[in-house]
């Protein structure tokens, strides 16, 4: 989902606009926005923070014009602390603390993909100070599952005994990875899925604004690749996925031909292999496919070998951020997938002459 500088309610997709009012109605000092990646947790969390800090709110909407709204849009609101991994903060345009930014600039450290404990402690200190603008204070954490054990434990006490006037919004794409004690301190909101019509209409408009040209079949391919998650579908479109490739991809990948995806980032290559394995297992077990047309999925692979491939892909997913050599990675998985999709040859018994 595009991440604009300002996220007033008018810029939210319709399925997020509907959810904003429901989240505002939740009681308590901490909200957990929970759902798989691509449903707009970050966008909804920022819209929620903006509404909480708005000085002239209109029902569930932030006004978009007051000093508070403008400060949120400019990433400078004194009563908003956005707690992100370094790499994501840089991507989304949020400032890092000067010490971390300087160390990254000097190449002493790399931007972290986890939420640093130092940043978590800074958020806790922020929560204990007085509101600068009189609308309370907000701590936004995304993705909350990127809190490592030390960060999560540091945050827990503040969630258990929150300072007056401080609200927390945790946006999560894998809430099972959060400490149970953190989950229990939050009011949970399950992210709603858009209908395909609603999601595709938003995708078409967003892509047109970005200069992407896709026909209806292309969008359906991206939508199926993303399993109905709009932000993921847009990322597939930006990557260059189109319907003709999506139709031929299952058999090419199953044959060990990863050339069509070799230029994709490794996480996307891995995701494509996981989508294929999922649908091949579904076909083998007589279940409907989710991502590809059943007629396009090779049916000869033994379920036992597919299950082993699935476990290996899940293990690889846990280590995908390791600095792999892309060419060797792709070559190794090409052979592994080809082997998994090779039919098992049963021994033939011949009668003796």
N, C-alpha and C positions, 0 to 999 in steps of 0.2 A: 504494500500500500504506500503510495507516495507520502513523503514526510515533509510537509511544507513548514516554513518558518512559523506560521500561525496556524492554530488548529481550532478556530472558532467553530461553533456547532454548524454553521452554514457550510463549512468545508468538509464536514464528516459525511461519509457515505450514509445512505438512509438507514441501514441496519444498525449502524453505530449511533445515529441520532436517537433512534428509538430506545436504545439501551441506556443512554445517558440519564434520562429521567429515572429509570429503575435503579440505577446505581446511586443516584443522589438521595433516593428514598431509604437507602440502607442505614441502619443505626450503627453506632460504634465509631471508633477512632481510626480503624484500619480496614481497608477493602482489598480483597484479592481478586484480580481479574484473571480468570482461569480458562485456558483453552489451548488447542494446538497452534503452532506458529501460523501466521498468515490471516488471522481473523481480526486484527486491529487492536490488540491489547495496548500497545504503546500509544496509539492515537487516541483511544478512549481515555487512557490514564491522563494524558496531557490535557485533553478537553475537560476532564473532571477537575484537575488542578486549576485550570484557567477559570472555571466556573466558581470554584471555592474562593479564589482570590479576586474575583471580579468585584468592583466597587459599586456597580449599578446593574446587577443581574436581572434578566427578564425570564422568570420562571426557570426552566432547566438550562437556559442559554446564557452564556457570558455575553456581555454587551459588545465586546470587540473594540470598543472605542475609549474606555477609561484608561487611566494611567496604569492600573494593575494589568489589564489585558495587554496593553502595549509592551509593558515590561516583560511579561511572559513570552510574548512573540519575539522580543529582542534577546531572550535568554539572559536577562539581567534582573529579574525580580528578586528582591532581597529576602522574600519570605518563601521562596521555592528552592528546594535542594533536589536536584535530579541525580540519582545514584546509578551509574552505568559502568560497565567495563570500559577501559580506556579506548579500545578500538571502536566500540559502538558510539561512545561520546564524540570521537573525532568524526565519525561518519555522519552523525546527526547534528553536528554543529554546536554541541555543548562544550563550554570551556573546561579544561582540566585545571586542577590546582597548579599554581605556578611551579612548585617543586617537581611534580611529575612531568609537566610539560617540558621543563628544562632538561630533565634527564632523558626524556624521549628524543628531544631535539639533538642532544649530544650523543645519541645512540648508546647511552649507558644501559638503557633498558628498552624492551619492545613494548608497544601498547598491549596491555593485558587484555585477555579475553574473559577473565574472571573479574568479579568486583573486588577491588583491593580492600584489605582490612583497614588500611589508613584512610581510604575514602569513606568507609563505613563509620569509622570513629569520628570523622569530620561531620558526617550527617547527624550523628548522635549529639555532638556539641552544638550543631546548628539548632537542633530541636529544643535545647535547653535555654536558648536565648529568647528575648522578648521580640514579638512581632514588630516589624518596622513600619508597616502600613495599616495595622489595626484590623486586618481581615483574618488573622490566624496565620498558621504556617503549614506548609505541605512538604512532605518528603515523598518523592516518586522513585520507585525502585524497579528497574527493568534490565534484563529479565531476572526476576527474583531468584530463579534457580542457579544463577551465576554467583550467588553469595557462597564463598567457600565456608568450610566449617567454622573457622575463626571469625569470619565476618558475620555469619548467621548467629553465632553465640553472642557476639558483641551487640547485635541488634535486638536480641530477644528480650533483654531486661527492659529496654526502652519501650518495646511493644507491650510488655506486661504492665509497666507503670508509666504510661505516656504522660508527658508534660501537658498541662492545660492548653487548649487551643491549637494543638498540633494534630494534623491528620496524616495518615500514611496511605498510599496507594501502591500496591505491589502488583505488577503486571507479570504474569508467568506463562510460559509456553510448555512447562513440564512441572506442574505443581507437586507431582509425586516425589520430586527430588528435593523439595523443601523440607526442613525440619518439621515434624508433626506439631511441635509446640508453636512454631511460627504460624502454620496453617490454622491452628486452633485459636489464635489471637485475632484472626481476621474474619470479616464478613465476606463470604465467597459469592462471587458473581460468575456464573458459567457463561462464557461468550456464546452469543447466538450466531448461527450460520445463516448467511443470506440464501435466498432462493437462487436457482441458476439464472432465472430471468433478471432478477435484481442485480446479481453479481456481474453477469455478462454486460448488462447495460452500463454499469459503472466502469467496467474494464474498457468497453468500446470508447466511452467518452474520455477516460484517462489516457488511453493509448493515443487517441487522436490529438490530444493536447501535447503529447510528447513526440508527435510525428511518426508514430508506428502505424503501419498499414497492414492490417490482417483482415481476411475474410471470415465469414461465419464458421467455416470448417476449421480454420486455424484457431479461432477462439475456443471452439469446442475441444480441440486437442489440448490447448493450454489449461483449460478448465479441468479436464480429466486428469492431466498430469498433476495438477495441484489438489486433486480430490475435493474440489469445491471451495478452496480457500483463495479469496480474491488476490491478496498480496502475492501469494506464491504463483498464481496464474500469470500475473503481470511480470514477475521475474522470469518465468519461462518464456514469455513473449519477448522480453528484452534480450534474452539469451539467443533468440533466433529460432525457437521451436515453431514449426509449421506443420500442418496436417499431413502432407505427403511424407515427411520424415517420420512422423509419429506412427503412420501405418506400417512402414517398412522396418521400423526400429526393432520390434521384438525378435524377428527371425534373424536379423543381422547380428544383434547382440548375442543371441543364443548360439550362433555359429562361431562366436569368438571374434567377430568383426566389430571392434569398438572405434573404428575410424570416424563414424558419424558424430561421435561425442568426444573425441580425443582432445579437442580444443576447449571443451567446457572446463570450468573449475572442478577440481576433484570432488568437492561435496556434491555437485550436480551430477557428475558421472556416477557416483555411488548411489545417488537417489534414483537415477534412471534404472540402474541394475536392481535396486530394491523393488521398484514398481513392477518391473518385468517378473521378478521372482514371485512377488505377491500374486500376480494374475496367473502365472503358470501353475502355482500351487492351487489356486482356485479352480482352474480348469481340470487339473489332475484329480481333484476331489469332487468334481461335479457342481461346483458353486459358480455363481455369476462373477465375471470379471468387473473390475472397478475402474481401471485406468486405460486399458486397451480394448479394442473389439476382440471378442473371443476367437473369431476367425483368423486374426493376425498373430495369435499366440501359439508357438509350437506346443504340440500336445504329447510329444513322445517322451518327455523327461520323467523319470521315476520320482514319485513323491519323496522317497527317502533321500535321494540326492538333492532335491530341491530344498528340503527341510535343512539339510546340512549347509547348503549354500546360504540360506536365509540366516542361519546362526552366524556364519562367517561374516556376512554383510553387516549384521548388527554389531558384531565385535569391531569391524572396521570403522563403523560409524562413530563409535566411542573414541576412536583415536584419529579421526579424520583431520584434526588440526595439527597433527605431527608434520614436520617439514619433509614430506615425502618427495622423491624425485618423480615428477609427473609421468614421464615416459615409461619408467620401470614399473610404476604403479599400474598404469593402464595395461601394459603388456602382461603383467602377472594376473590381473583380473580377467583379461581376455581369455587366457588359458583356463582359468578356474571356472569361468562361466561356461565355456565350451564343453569342458569335461562334465559339468553338472547336467547339461542338456543332452549329452550323448546317451542314447538308449542303452540300457543294460542288455548285453547279449546273453541269452539263456543257453546253457550247454545243450547240445543235441545228443540224444542217446541213439546209437546205431545198433541194430541187431547184428550179431556176428554171422558171417556167411556160413 
